[in-house]
């Protein structure tokens, strides 16, 4: 097996530290978007657990939202769930708080603990796929593992 890049290796180590055994793989094709990831993996777009970082505008703290790849996130719903306005996080903010680039942010292994919301529409899938530190690294897991590893709150986050 080929050597993982340093960012993907960091995610693999974070998973192992949590006592989980998913295997991080780096694919030749980009998995930066949910559609690209689903095509590269051979799964449904809804099975992609995309990690999106928002900035809470009053506290300035990050909010990690792990959404189904087939959804757009409803920012009004997020604001109600976290109790303050949220805004987009730029690339520097994302890297500063997670240690990863946009398009490769994993659900675990961040520089600091992140408040996390998980899209309830990921739960019905038997398996889902999440980013693993780079725009072409992923790992397979169950929705239950995702909730357990992130200690995230499951909620309706999709735009309807």
ChimeraX attribute file (.defattr): number of C-alpha atoms within 10 A of each C-alpha:
attribute: neighborCount
match mode: 1-to-1
recipient: residues
	/A:1	4
	/A:2	6
	/A:3	9
	/A:4	14
	/A:5	12
	/A:6	11
	/A:7	20
	/A:8	26
	/A:9	17
	/A:10	19
	/A:11	26
	/A:12	23
	/A:13	16
	/A:14	16
	/A:15	20
	/A:16	13
	/A:17	11
	/A:18	13
	/A:19	10
	/A:20	14
	/A:21	14
	/A:22	15
	/A:23	15
	/A:24	22
	/A:25	20
	/A:26	22
	/A:27	14
	/A:28	9
	/A:29	14
	/A:30	18
	/A:31	26
	/A:32	18
	/A:33	19
	/A:34	25
	/A:35	18
	/A:36	16
	/A:37	29
	/A:38	18
	/A:39	15
	/A:40	15
	/A:41	18
	/A:42	9
	/A:43	15
	/A:44	17
	/A:45	21
	/A:46	20
	/A:47	27
	/A:48	29
	/A:49	29
	/A:50	29
	/A:51	24
	/A:52	22
	/A:53	25
	/A:54	21
	/A:55	19
	/A:56	20
	/A:57	14
	/A:58	11
	/A:59	10
	/A:60	12
	/A:61	14
	/A:62	25
	/A:63	22
	/A:64	24
	/A:65	26
	/A:66	27
	/A:67	26
	/A:68	27
	/A:69	25
	/A:70	18
	/A:71	17
	/A:72	12
	/A:73	20
	/A:74	13
	/A:75	17
	/A:76	13
	/A:77	15
	/A:78	22
	/A:79	14
	/A:80	11
	/A:81	14
	/A:82	14
	/A:83	11
	/A:84	13
	/A:85	15
	/A:86	22
	/A:87	16
	/A:88	15
	/A:89	18
	/A:90	12
	/A:91	12
	/A:92	13
	/A:93	19
	/A:94	22
	/A:95	17
	/A:96	14
	/A:97	17
	/A:98	24
	/A:99	19
	/A:100	23
	/A:101	18
	/A:102	23
	/A:103	21
	/A:104	24
	/A:105	29
	/A:106	29
	/A:107	28
	/A:108	24
	/A:109	24
	/A:110	19
	/A:111	12
	/A:112	12
	/A:113	13
	/A:114	20
	/A:115	15
	/A:116	21
	/A:117	25
	/A:118	27
	/A:119	23
	/A:120	17
	/A:121	20
	/A:122	24
	/A:123	18
	/A:124	12
	/A:125	13
	/A:126	11
	/A:127	16
	/A:128	23
	/A:129	26
	/A:130	28
	/A:131	31
	/A:132	30
	/A:133	31
	/A:134	23
	/A:135	22
	/A:136	22
	/A:137	29
	/A:138	27
	/A:139	21
	/A:140	21
	/A:141	18
	/A:142	18
	/A:143	23
	/A:144	14
	/A:145	15
	/A:146	21
	/A:147	17
	/A:148	12
	/A:149	17
	/A:150	20
	/A:151	14
	/A:152	19
	/A:153	16
	/A:154	17
	/A:155	16
	/A:156	18
	/A:157	24
	/A:158	18
	/A:159	11
	/A:160	8
